[in-house]
Amino acid sequence: MLTRIMVPVPSPFSLPKKRSFSSQCSFKVSFDDNQSNETYCSNFSRRLALFQLGTAIPQSQVLGVKASELLRPAESTVETNNVRNVAAMNSNLTEDSALQWAKKDKRKMLHVVYRVGDLDKTIKFYTECFGMKLLRKRDIPEERYSNAFLGYGPEDSHFTVELTYNYGVDKYNIGNGLRHFGIRVDSVEKVVNLVKAKGGKVIKEPALLNGSSKVIAYVEDPDGYKFELSKEATAPEPLHHVMLCVGNLDRSINFYKKAFGMDLLSKQDNPELKYAEVTLGYGAEDMNPVLKLAYNYGISVYDKGDGYAQIAIGTDDVYKTAEAIKLFDGMIAREPGPLPGINTKITVCLDPDGWKSVFVDNVDFLKELE
């Protein structure tokens, strides 16, 4: 029998310790004097070709690379992209036209990318416990990494997860900035029992959310990524949300509404818990995946770790999207343009807290799936 209880959001994590990665990158960077800048630059174009559709460059490939170099393409790539991009980037968007563009652009959340220590083990856990399907898998032995896409339906119509495994890396620091992923299931109790049986961890047993009839639970997968499970028998988009912690909620709302063209769907403040959260997205929350942002009173900086990578979002025009992001205080980590070798157009950006997103050309994305 379920008891109606208050299920508070986990208390604020401790402030992050000093780390060896740049605030401009979402992954750890170390230094190795044995690898020259020339060697890195000569391989960068090839690595970008493997960076298709928002796939994170594997951690094993960025060791020994300075953050400033990681975000800078090889000289030949810069020259080629500059030629292709000059006309596209000279549209001189104003703030008003950028707002109009962001609203009419056909944007949607495509997938979320993060790293795991054992790809086959995680695939087995997600399919057996969460009921996901393995949509595709690929191995790149010459680059020493593999990845897999999982979800509840085809990638062209459903939000999915992209798992990346780097050869020889079996553990990642998840940090305290990534709160959890949200999944809607037929039976929370059944999934919780499966998680227990398959090697996961239950953080909060199934309970009624205070003030509602909604049943929720919190669990961890074998890598330590947290999932919020909520009961909904007929959810059109079971993989429902990604929740990230931010240091200034109003600043983040303003950025995602203007630069990303998202709608503010809900806002909740809990002063007794010293915590607030908002929900943003492209369309109604009951029909679409959403981004949730959490703010813990008094905490402005979080440890992003090296496990979580980014969210990929579809767009009709990566050039206009990049311009709009610049206008509203976002940082462009990779200028818009086609990836060498596959011609998929992307742009990579960071929000005011340093969380990374990849915008992917909608037409190119569908071609990649073919």
Buried (B, 14 or more C-beta within 10 A) or exposed (E): EEEEEEBEBBEBBEEBEEBEBBEBBBBBBEEEEEEEEEEBBEEBBBBBBBBBBBBBBBBBBBBBBBBEBBBBBBEEBEEBBEEBBEEBBEEEBEEEBBBBBBEEBEBBBBBBBBBBBBBEBBBBBBEEBBBBBBBEBEBEEEBBBBBBBBBBBEBEEBBBBBBBBBEEBEEBBBBBBBBBBBBBBEBBBBBBBBBEEBEBEBBBBBBBBEEEEBBBBBBBBBBBBBBBBBBBEEBEBBBBBBBBBBBEBEBBBBBBBBBBBBBEBEEEBEEEBBBBBBBBBBBEBEEBBBBBBBBBEEBEEBBBBBBBBBBBBBBBBBBBBBBBBBBBEBBBBBBBBBBBEBBBBBBBBBBBBBBBBBBBBBEBBEEBEE
